[in-house]
């Protein structure tokens, strides 16, 4: 066995003082204050306009009070736990105390954003919904009345037809002073689900349980890790589309191959057990670019002219084998994949 060389370093401690990193502390009470918003099920039409305010959660009473101290150099603000911490926009003053508060995205609810506001006043914790790092922590703060927290929801981009849910127990976000979480917004009781109704298509009977013949290959063809076979084209056929469908996207659900570090993003599917080894199946667009697993790709599979009522649509796809190990063993090379379609 070859041993990697090791570099042994000696550490000399000299008589110099080291600076201590400042941090915030909770001096009394219990932090964070918890705001538990019960999940609900909402229905929206796919034609709901961008900028609309379709629903809100009234004030959830806070639990816990506390006091804190910081030296004032620490960062403060809000961390969005269900999407990007970069705001999608800012709320107007028409909804509670949310005037000017950021609207944050929710990855699990595409097209939907939320703005939180503290109901007690427009001051206090309300000012700390700006993104974490944009503000400095207060040198001292005492929360004697947790009051309640309101959440307003907005349509921030075109919606996709389907049922979208944020699971019960999910943390929407947290207000932090330095490294201390002082307030937390949670979904409790049941999931928050948004059912977007509207444009859709039916999957033809021939595409609902589709088998793709990948062909046979000799072991000598597999020349090394990364080798790929020629892509095999196949189609998913949609029919009876409602008028106005202009985009279709697909999510393939499968187990990513553990031999490939970015298998999920590269659409590399683990083969069924008991067959060939050292290879995997890769799913591709018609231009041979990979389709990710277990999420919808950023670019829709189809984007074009709006379909007429009752129209059909063919979605061209490809699949190929990808060598994942230095040696390949013979056997059946089958994989099982399911898919979901969404429409806009």
HELIX and SHEET records of a PDB file:
HELIX    1   1 UNK A  124  UNK A  129  5                                   6    
HELIX    2   2 UNK A  205  UNK A  208  1                                   4    
HELIX    3   3 UNK A  219  UNK A  221  5                                   3    
HELIX    4   4 UNK A  263  UNK A  266  1                                   4    
SHEET    1   A 3 UNK A  25  UNK A  29  0                                        
SHEET    2   A 3 UNK A  66  UNK A  69 -1                                        
SHEET    3   A 3 UNK A 140  UNK A 143 -1                                        
SHEET    1   B 5 UNK A  33  UNK A  38  0                                        
SHEET    2   B 5 UNK A 180  UNK A 188  1                                        
SHEET    3   B 5 UNK A 171  UNK A 177 -1                                        
SHEET    4   B 5 UNK A  75  UNK A  80 -1                                        
SHEET    5   B 5 UNK A 135  UNK A 136 -1                                        
SHEET    1   C 3 UNK A  41  UNK A  45  0                                        
SHEET    2   C 3 UNK A 192  UNK A 197  1                                        
SHEET    3   C 3 UNK A 162  UNK A 166 -1                                        
SHEET    1   D 5 UNK A  55  UNK A  61  0                                        
SHEET    2   D 5 UNK A 148  UNK A 155 -1                                        
SHEET    3   D 5 UNK A 112  UNK A 118 -1                                        
SHEET    4   D 5 UNK A 102  UNK A 105 -1                                        
SHEET    5   D 5 UNK A  89  UNK A  90 -1                                        
SHEET    1   E 5 UNK A 202  UNK A 203  0                                        
SHEET    2   E 5 UNK A 232  UNK A 241 -1                                        
SHEET    3   E 5 UNK A 311  UNK A 323 -1                                        
SHEET    4   E 5 UNK A 279  UNK A 285 -1                                        
SHEET    5   E 5 UNK A 268  UNK A 269 -1                                        
SHEET    1   F 3 UNK A 302  UNK A 303  0                                        
SHEET    2   F 3 UNK A 247  UNK A 253 -1                                        
SHEET    3   F 3 UNK A 338  UNK A 343 -1                                        
END                                                                             
